[in-house]
Amino acid sequence: MSRLGISGRLAALFKQNQITPLLALVGFLLGLFAVLVTPREEEPQIEVTFANVFIPYAGASAKMVEQQVAIPAEKIIAEIAGVEHLYSVSEPGRAVLTVQFKVGEARTDALVRLYNAFYAKADWQPANSGIGPVLIKPKGIDDVPVFAVTLWSKNPQVTAADLTSAAKGLEEQLQQVPGSRDIYSIGGVAQQVLVRLDPTRLAAYQLSLPALQQALLQNNSQSQSQAMLAPDQLIQLQAGNFLSSADEVASLVVAVKNENGQQLPVYLSDVAQVSLGSSEPVSYVQQLQRDDAGQLQQSPAVTVVVAKQPGKNAVDVSSALLAKLDQLQQGYLGQDIEVSVSRNYGETAKDKADTLIHKLLFATLSVVLLVGFALGWREAFVVGMAVVITLAITLFASWAYGFTLNRVSLFALIFSIGILVDDAIVVVENLHRHWLLGKKSLAEAIPLAVEEVGAPTILATFTVIAALLPMAFVSGLMGPYMSPIPINASMGMLISLLVAFIFTPWLFLRVFGNKNPVGAHHDATDSKLEQLFNRLMRPFLSKKAGRTNRIKLLLGLLTAIGLSVLLVTSQQVALKMLPFDNKSEFQVVVDLAEGSTLEQTQAVLNQVSQALLQLPEVTHLQTYAGTAAPINFNGLVRQYYLRQQAWQGDVQVNLKSRLERDEQSHAIALRVRPALAALEKSTGASIKLVEVPPGPPVMAPLVAEVYGPDYQLQLKQAQQLQQTFAQVADIVDIDSTVEAPQPLWQLVVDQQKAALLGVSVTDVSLAVQLASSGGNAGFVRQPHQRSLTPVVLQLAEAQLADWQQLSQLPLHSNTGAVIPLSELVQKQQVQRENTIYRKDLRPVVFVTADLAGGIDSPLYGMLEIQHLLSQAPAPLPQNLFSAPDNTDELSIKWDGEWQITYETFRDMGIAYGVGLIMIYLLVVAQFKSYGVPLIIMAPIPLTLIGIMPGHWLLNTQFTATSMIGMIALAGIIVRNSILLVDYIQQQLAQGVALETAVVHASAVRARPIVLTALAAMLGAFFILDDPIFGGLAVALIFGILVSTLLTLVVIPVVYYAYSYQKQP
């Protein structure tokens, strides 16, 4: 070669340059730095911003809230840029709107736009409308706790109040741990001064509830001290005093009575029972487990949760929290309080990262061993060092880009091992071949050997990048979740190319020396391979039968591709977004009928817990009645943190480590489903088993959105749809947003009579509100207490439930007379209005479900329901991709996992197409031909012959990670074709006959092609056992195996068919 290209020039420049080993050393040190400083997390941190907007409208019906609050607020939010979805829930007295911004929207900018939208239209409601102020609460991935600890006690003398006090102190202590944030307790009870009122006594002393509340507030104040100038000094002057105990509250004078002409004080204790104690429980948290003897232990509990600051290492934060907890447990918490760590995402992140780093090292070692057996141990050493330097620099580049060390980024590196080593293998193999030829000294041969494979290696590298990189632009939650794979792999490919051209020749020269090998002057081509390929290809190259044989070969390949696709259409290979992961936790979500009591909810949770504790893999669990368990990313998206009603409950199930059990968490969950289904029938509650989703979460795996012109019709249609869901065998956890009827006492005020008696409707409403839900009448303040103790006015529960007693509630008229409530109101028992849901400015009713059984992909459940619905006399219109534009008729929009599956596979399909176009353009630019690139890309469809049967053989679902493997294969297989075609053209340029050139090309290039293929397969073997990325491994292993073997024969044959008539 008279003139070297860029690859040959780089090899010539660095092969004996003193800077080369220093560059390698710097690259290695940068990798060590990245490993030490890159934060470790279990899952990628997806920048997704939510915000809840709370708008109260006291006394308004659900329909009024929808029309006068939700819809006007939706109009304001809909104008904000970057909003992906907008949900609203209109219930009596309140609207809750949820704003979901598009993935990747900068959190601060998004929230500023949301706040500005409301503040710029602060007059969106008229004054005195009764609509309260807007409260915005942002939510994001950093709000998910990484650590949770549950406090409980074996000692029955330890009360919930004791646990609450310990938890509050623990919060303050854990806040000292660097990197911690958003620490709070779930469960427990608060101290309060409870004032239990007696309506009869109130009436006797002519006192009303509002008057009593005002008396308490007015006698519990203290002014700020002011300086007063005295003759020789400043004196601080302060007036008033705070109430500091329950006794002071009880002895407070709230009125004056006239008895026998004498004015006597009326104390609060005369009309109420005053006591200091725990507040009425609004939630129950309990810890349940079995002791060593198998006996059930159940006790009240409080859970303290801790999130981490953005960008902090979850492993470091959790380790520091554990160390602090051990220190506190020895002295601060005391012996009677037990501590159970119910969440430690730092530990699971460390476990996952350590496991994957070990796999990365083993994958690298296996590739080095492969090269050692194929080429020699010195060649293997060169390849191994190149891979180490490449990985080190790639880790640094990944850190610089902003990625963390998580399961996806590490899987990207393991998956990349096979392709990162390709460049080094191709260069080392060709250096090895030229060294054996011995026609030149090694120093002289190196630039020529690198140049010979340089152009096709550069092109092949960029084709792999062209195939992978478009996947970085997949939209939705799946895009950033999987983005480390295309980005890390693409960066690694570029780095490996530079290492192959700069460092590999230098090290090869140092290892093999400058002298020619003794007795190595022979043709390095393996004669046996030459004979093998000659026998395989001659039937297709002969002038008589060659054309017929080539047609038969083509038809055979097309048949094999068709049969492979048939495996999918016949459901022999199931399609699913992502398979279930092997986690150490799952959750059971329980919903009783609306209006059920807290005690009823706890009773059902106890039954659920009994069933769960039959599983030997369960270490302990926590039940949460009337409040939500600590949320994970799934709970964040599903807004489980809003589950605060008395009839709602959760069970947090904690399993043994994956190393201590034989079954995966999904199999364990399937085992307990029959018991939960039996409980669902016996209790009438909705009991849903919720596993941690392997990828981006959705509202439910199977979601049907019912749209229509009238909300009552939508509710009826949703109930019918639930019945249709129940007809499909594997569909479980069926639920909807249709609510059970709730009784409502409507106290209708006789306005005319009230006006004549001097009582306003507001007086009546305020008195009833204070009596029923309690009213805050100030606080008791003590210097040593961390928080204020509220003073709460309330009737006894027995009196509230008894209309006869409640009706005697005294009301003050403006004339000073006291009038019982029964004189002014008429009680009507009606039903509470159903909550009204809206999505993206349309009223909607949600029907949700899950699949468990044979094929657990929601796609097939949806298809079966679609079929059942289509058999109806008047089938409902069904929308798959977007909500209906016209809601004048009832219709269904399918959502849930189907939506994210469709969007992901659609975007990946587009990325696949873009990648193929980019590969074609690159190859056209290199070979200056429109036809040759089509030959080079011909093996791409051949990958299906390996991918689909591979999934069928291993009984593996075709998932999004399988699709990633399929896309990556396009670049990997094309690089093999490029090596073959480039060598054929080099042979033809030297005057070799076409028939000889195509056979010789396969024989000469078989070794690097097979080596690189085996290297990629070896790397994939180390992720084959992963529940999520197993599909990627199957696609790579079987796709590479079949397509590589076919490529070595098909490409030369197709090139011959394309070129033989053009030969002179």
Steps between C-alpha positions, in 0.01 A plus 500: 500500500658821385297730719371428848155603616410634843516160669843417359632846583377474860665161538825632348494807723439325833659155454834617642396826664584553869166676555297188416543313833443825689172554316397146590593557864300824511200319349525224763524753785200690365303175512600439863396854582162445336439177694576677828296817447206389285185472715358149522128441469286199422301661219570795268378833630230615257433872504122500513317779679152475648304755695178469697278808506253505791207743486240488781137596443326440833147368476492470123377184330726299271325640193540857626868434573549363149324784322613792714847390611647208305410609147611867544825382664556251216475784250776686681727196516432395141668818381831405664770370267643156569193343663449142382192397697254680724278313742235637734293347778189692604352386829260676735686795648827469309670470165836327459680552172811311397734654248740260333774671305678340209798283582819703497334835576724689741330473839560856616392656169187283487393592852570869445271490196230331707523750787509795260191376319292518818657814643456684170131414518445544870157646419388181326217475754285787629538621857282339766430200275594261777780349291814473706860584411697283258755269663768351273709204617772388258611137479793333328732201504703648786190488722514120503650383832815290468492392865223409742516371855203374700490544878298248703517322833453156646407665830123563513562787743659702219219704349453656160570835663838371623586380151393832353722691742795273418436542127496880527831494681640257245402737219716773652794265545485360146479850357863542607610236246652673194298452183169427676184700441122492537491296821156432644301242695206289386251396767510576868281732698533861601454644847201732536281660760162353420193698608200264492190716495164424655216660296264486797738695725575744221129570466462534877769768512378653173833439326552416134798326342623805305478712815692240694769481231534877500533510878785251491682691227461835673636372831808334355722779373811688597633819349849557369710679760556871442767725642383768747726783603550534877707772670820303494434193284288329233235265632340232283123499526287198408130427552293182499597139539482172306318195626758240598306197625170316478417610855533866398268432207245331725506786753455767234199728553289483184188684618332665797170386649258696716393302804285670762621837381861395527736476205676165507764365257428210267807286455569290194494192723134582580393435139761254375742228596856622449785253474853480367556195289546353161295625212229286347677267257466595137728215396644175633850371431592153622804275481439128446744211491553152636750436777745212510230274641264585215268709718344810350627830638282803438543841653434868430777662301625824353705513180762769447594556133798684354559622144837603365613829357522515119828370361608332823621143513216282629751245630691757706185664637341169601823374658530819703136473608552140611810595698312784668209269575727242665650772713156629606357157565762427764403795714257754363209271409523271800466126538122480471484642148579263215627621164427332165651636180205480262678664205864543407539587134865581564566139596315364197681751277836388638409135461389553140802717413749257658340205322507673165857624543602140572315390187675774307839371616407139425372598155827680430703203623298255291562705186873510576502122548316459170766702319770304681368168374443633149812710439738453789550625852717796405231612256242449775704720734500779240124469448436486875698816569318678217164401650602616849611841371184529289273417794685739730467795263137406426418504871652846526305620196180356651563691825577819307177461305308486827411133529508319831621146561168318481376173364431639151831683457693196622300266280586733214870441567460123533296490181765719336793275594440285197498794260760712683752222450421467128734774384789370709440141382490598133816709529689241710395215272625684194823599677537135598448390138753749361747405771472137394551595136838644602552697177586817694623583844218537751560873537465541123204262474290661775385811307425289193311236699293763683435685174377180334215463750480867598241623253258210548551515878421872509197445282386198703538697823286782370238258370463357851471853637250585227290202605516574874501877536147572367364301797613785724213706359219264602225709660309453825629351822666211316737729310707634791464167682682313222713788370823383671506203262524686167702791641752298702536243224551770235757684710672169569513415129670830415746456784573140403573611143758752618653250743523240221688741272718671763568272796459151352780532236737645761435216744513237225843625401620493862372147555616343171822699444651629176625169358327271255388164642726209415346268241188711466544569127183333382154593387293559810180399334363183648485248216231300679274806514571563133393147416191522723370821344586375153278196555222713646499767231582315180138383447397866497790619283483248217385634167244223433315435825617804695205723413246231597680427824514870586124528445446197724723659764301823482167319528630298795611812682168676433313195629711494816435872557126448446490210746688711755244779471223240527624416850393849607166512320407157639594614854770235527723796583312750718549875472537697823639836597737362764494181709474514876816563697617306804440745784503459877164665550148528370187674615136410555256787451163463672188709436182444694168648400498878532378597845652199679663570833867491591442199722334307218796576276745380762303181546531419129870589505548255788343222294717589202806498724416154634495367143826674409684372806439144382770567241834381641682765293335787693722652770255757635228730379334825594133586464379854441131575555374847412839604368743396229810286533831667407476564127735368236524630143192299411309653791619845397356464150180338627473763775466251782604778737147643461348183645403643838138389540384273782392227255839483328790285616837361392713203597874537445646151457873457552666184367826328571797599287501348152803296607306343788202373298454269205210673325481842345268757652249470214462126557450563873233759422321255271498242781311726737248628245242219555489573873454872434228428244313291761527785750372745241184289458443448873563863605358683198810719494712573195837334562771569242848353502742761368850396399779749439486554123822418311485820300300822483182468711144558383164539674442125463619234255158494335300825486181580313392864494127546447396824328148619422246783499360436848693400811226272631504309171878474527471357852248237383718411202801462729309255720405296193860510385613358836270205438658450157846510657391228742418266210869473405665227704839654575379854574520582872487802732203650313401842635362834386446855616129427547428561868267316736203703631578697815226630735487875550300687761389820333391756763272741314473835680161671522634839394184695580473361851873543560482863391207569731689343790820691421718206386683498169561199277872554560448465875324169446768369260786602729342343808432170320853496356655558843284232655560234234856531381636694796635847511837638591478736795864596527802322642659413830861617500786372711864607456645146500261361237607480137148558369185675611223297662164584340184562697216321320127552557281203412187315594531139608470252212194343658332840507593566138343177382186568709281754325297556814806631685650681203171676438526662844817684401451859626520798264535862609265752344588868465247571773696289747251215502620141467314290244543124448609383157180299452297826494675621186588198284333201343708184457490330160692177436635497146800350318834672467580594142746292302844647440540626142826419321637683200804442280633747247188720522250211455285324764616141537436186704794263544475120504824331606628143523808281491591168342629194681525154362622355171591800287523792742534761228210749526503528121333161459244566770410823325465319166268241654282769657490682168376182338229455765387862462485467122247214540249732670185597301611865504880487541666796666752702298850419625802726470852362526726799454325816621187617679191554284461846350123471529344403833140516376485122518636242740845372407807335649864602487752229593785615720733355762788280396358481148556874450860497613563178304359654184695823543824317581483250216382773263795720589741208493364401161561854378848491656560169322395651170713810553794278592461296180488818291812634672679168447405503133628857457829417674557193285409685182753768589770237556439267205377762250216273396125474549481124454791378714356655822182298448713184482683601816170560681341177374579303821293737716170315442686173553530590870129418536579137422703493819314747722146364491581127520745584779224664702274202427761243601572674832133588562593868524269790422601743225539824692634850453848376592465230232425779255816680611698185427335471161590860416858454619529188282443711190828681563689192623408282203565776250855537628559134407364563152723803462809297586405238242409736218800724561734202480329369186553835333864508613548156341329606179721809484802269513367307199361196683207329327153573644427133590834471679468841668163431665615160632834639614330792676288268714804284583720797597235706680333204671736516797443870596130474419449189710720640776305824522173307483605268781619798704162668466323176589724446803421848627129431455523168691574694819167683485295201389383429856373851562118518509486827305801492270476128424310585181790715382738210563278251315474732200876550487602138556264334255494789254879514478535121490266447205570816304880468532498146363268602218693822430823312423319317221215726393693826456770357269232316301281809467803711407591245235143505362511880491844527339568197281326640191697824540834319490693523174 
